[in-house]
Amino acid sequence: MSDNQSNWGPETGLHRFWILAVSLVITSGTAISPALPTMQLTFSSYPTTLVNMVATIQQVPAFIVLLFSSQLASKYGIKRIVGIGMLLMGIAGVAPALLSNIWLVLLARLIFGIGIGIGMTNSLAIALINLYYDGGDQAQMLGERSAFEPIGVCVINLLAGLLLSISWQASFLA
């Protein structure tokens, strides 16, 4: 085993953190809700309900893709699927910071939802813990994972609020 691999085992703090970090972003989709009133001013020619969909539309594809994500994980592997999901969430999550068209923002939010569904973020976070840990370590990691969710919500909401002072688009950088 190379030195790089020995520094990346389940017993290392970095390995534990990155598995737990998946849970930091589980509920990040609605963090941009405080930006909706400002977005409504920007997109005043569109119905309020359409602009408000920006905060919730990601749940539709997330649910649909979630129905098939276990088959994807079986076929391509859990780590690969989580990685693809996180990549889609990352790219599509910040894309609205660069977009000024409501339809493109909604499309980015749909792709963000696909990333959530493909990554099966919540269930795969648990599956990764079950894959690498057992016994007391597993119980510890599962407890820490459930603590990481509200920490992620707090940090992302705080960051989105701070970025909102710059612009509604900047809030998507959270």
C-alpha positions, 0 to 999 in steps of 0.5 A: 500500500502506498503512503497516499493510501495509508493516509486515506483509511477509514481510521483517518480523520480526513476520511471520516470528515469527507464521508460526514461532509456529504451530510453537510449539503443534504438540506442545502436546496432551500438556503436561497429562500431569503433571496426570493423577494429580491429575485421577485423584484428582478423577475417582476414580469413573471408570476411570484409562484414561478419565482418561488419555485426556485427554492422548491423545484429541485425536490421533484427531480430529486424524488424521481431520480431517487427511485432509480438511484439504488440501481445506479449505485449497484451498477456503477458503485456507491462512491462513483454515484455519490461523486457524480451527484455531488458534482452535479449539485456543486455545478448546478448549485452555483450556476444561478449566481451567473445566470440572469434568466429565470428559465435558466435558473430553474433549469439549474435548480432541476439539475441540482435536484438530479444531483441530489437524487443521483447522489442519494445524499442521505441514504448513501451517506449512511451506506458509506458509513456502513461500508467502511465502519462497524461496531462502535465506530459505525454508531459514532459515525452515524451519530456524527452524520446526524449532527452534520445535517443541522450544522450544514443547514446553519452554515449554508443559511448563514452564508446565503444570508451574508451573500444576499447582502451582495445580490440575490445571485451571490446567495447561490454561491453558498 
